[in-house]
Amino acid sequence: MSVAFQNRHVLEDHISGFEAAANPNHLAVLRRPVIFSVLGKAGDQDDVLASLKAIKDVSVRNVGPREWLVVSEALGADSVARDLFKLDPARLSFFEQSDGRVLLRISGPSVRRILAKCVAVDLHPQVFAEGQSASMLCCHVGANVARTGLDRFEIIVPRSYAGSVFEEIMEIGREFALTAGFAD
């Protein structure tokens, strides 16, 4: 007898009941983003960052001194690992985090007002510019938040806390008619 395993997203049960046609304020859950943690060696921060940003089809998120997340929706984990391996291994180390992290994309005209209730960072465009990212608490959970567009942010949280963060953001967003669904 063979057993077939079904690949279910950690938020599959949390999101049911919230899925609807997207309102202007919407929380999209990405099913399979590729996420790598990259650590740079001391003294090479600028060179490593420039090398990471030169990789096609990835975005680079600042985590801390000499530490980044490399995220891709377009490439598979093997492709990203190959690109990272091509960089000088004496200058950096990396490991895949895709199965251990969840990426949430929140967008809409009220996104900053929603996030202001769960992060203690000024997200005004003049302070937190497009392309900027930082590690912070989001809904009392350590997260990496990136501004990816005019009214769009991405939040990366540990898989084990994704349900809690999702539910809290949905509760906060209720007054703004926040909808949720899996990203296509």
C-alpha positions in Angstrom: 0.0 0.0 0.0 1.4 3.3 -1.0 0.7 6.5 0.9 0.4 9.8 -1.1 1.5 12.8 0.8 -0.3 16.0 0.1 1.7 19.2 0.1 -0.3 21.6 2.2 0.7 25.1 3.1 0.9 25.9 6.8 -1.8 28.5 6.4 -4.2 26.3 4.4 -6.7 25.9 7.4 -6.2 29.5 8.6 -7.0 31.1 5.3 -10.2 29.1 4.5 -13.2 31.3 5.1 -11.1 34.4 4.3 -10.6 33.7 0.6 -12.7 36.0 -1.5 -12.4 38.4 -4.4 -9.6 40.7 -3.4 -10.6 44.1 -2.0 -8.2 47.1 -2.4 -6.7 46.1 0.9 -5.5 42.5 0.5 -3.2 40.0 2.2 -1.7 37.5 -0.3 0.0 34.3 1.0 2.7 33.1 -1.3 2.6 29.3 -1.6 6.2 28.5 -2.6 8.7 31.3 -2.4 12.4 30.5 -2.3 14.1 32.0 0.7 17.8 31.7 1.6 19.6 33.2 4.6 23.0 34.6 3.6 25.8 35.5 6.1 28.8 37.6 5.0 32.2 37.4 6.5 33.5 40.3 8.5 34.7 43.2 6.4 33.0 42.2 3.1 29.5 43.6 3.7 29.4 46.0 0.8 31.0 43.6 -1.7 28.7 40.7 -0.7 25.6 42.9 -0.9 26.6 44.1 -4.4 27.2 40.5 -5.5 23.8 39.4 -4.1 22.0 42.3 -5.8 23.6 41.3 -9.1 21.8 37.9 -9.1 18.8 38.0 -11.5 15.3 37.3 -10.4 15.9 37.6 -6.6 15.3 40.3 -4.1 17.7 41.0 -1.2 16.4 41.8 2.2 18.5 43.3 5.0 18.3 41.3 8.2 21.3 42.8 10.2 25.0 43.4 9.9 26.4 41.1 7.2 23.1 39.1 7.1 20.4 39.1 4.3 17.5 37.1 3.0 17.6 36.3 -0.7 14.0 35.8 -2.0 12.7 34.6 -5.3 9.3 33.8 -6.7 10.7 33.1 -10.2 13.6 30.7 -9.5 13.7 27.3 -7.8 15.9 26.6 -4.8 18.5 24.8 -6.8 18.9 27.8 -9.2 19.3 30.2 -6.3 21.8 27.9 -4.5 23.8 27.6 -7.8 23.9 31.4 -8.1 25.0 31.8 -4.5 27.6 29.1 -4.8 29.1 31.0 -7.8 29.9 33.8 -5.4 33.2 33.5 -3.5 32.4 30.9 -0.8 35.2 32.4 1.3 33.2 35.6 1.7 29.8 34.2 2.6 27.8 31.2 3.7 24.1 30.5 3.0 21.4 28.0 3.8 17.9 27.5 2.5 15.0 28.7 4.7 12.0 28.1 2.3 10.3 25.4 4.3 10.9 27.3 7.6 9.5 30.7 6.5 6.2 32.1 5.2 6.0 35.1 3.0 2.9 37.3 3.3 2.3 40.2 0.8 0.0 43.0 2.1 -1.1 45.8 -0.2 -3.7 48.5 -0.5 -4.4 52.1 0.3 -4.6 51.4 4.0 -1.6 49.1 4.3 0.5 51.5 6.4 -2.5 52.1 8.8 -2.9 48.3 9.2 0.7 47.7 9.8 1.0 50.6 12.2 -1.0 48.5 14.6 1.4 45.6 14.6 4.9 47.0 14.0 6.7 49.7 15.9 8.5 51.2 12.8 7.6 54.4 10.9 6.5 53.1 7.5 6.0 56.5 5.9 7.4 56.5 2.4 10.0 59.2 3.3 11.3 57.1 6.2 10.8 53.5 5.0 11.6 53.8 1.3 10.6 51.4 -1.5 13.1 48.6 -1.6 14.0 49.0 2.1 13.7 46.1 4.5 14.4 45.5 8.2 13.9 42.9 10.9 11.4 43.9 13.5 8.6 42.6 15.6 5.3 42.1 13.7 2.4 41.0 15.8 4.8 40.2 18.6 6.8 37.8 16.3 10.3 38.4 14.9 9.8 39.1 11.2 11.5 40.7 8.2 9.4 43.5 6.6 10.2 44.9 3.2 8.5 47.7 1.3 8.1 46.4 -2.3 5.9 49.0 -3.8 4.0 52.3 -3.2 1.3 50.6 -1.1 2.8 47.1 -0.8 4.9 45.3 1.9 6.1 41.8 2.3 6.4 40.1 5.7 8.6 37.0 6.2 7.8 35.1 9.4 8.9 31.8 10.9 6.6 29.0 9.7 5.7 28.1 13.3 4.3 31.6 14.0 2.6 32.2 10.6 -0.9 31.3 11.8 -0.7 33.7 14.7 0.6 36.5 12.6 -2.0 35.9 9.8 -4.9 35.8 12.3 -3.8 39.0 14.0 -3.3 40.9 10.8 -6.7 39.8 9.6 -8.3 41.0 12.9 -6.4 44.3 12.7 -7.4 44.7 9.0 -11.1 44.0 9.6 -12.0 47.7 9.8 -10.3 48.3 6.5 -12.1 45.4 4.8 -8.9 43.4 4.4 -9.3 40.3 2.4 -6.9 37.3 2.1 -6.1 34.6 -0.3 -3.2 32.6 -1.8 -1.2 34.4 -4.4 -1.6 33.0 -7.9 
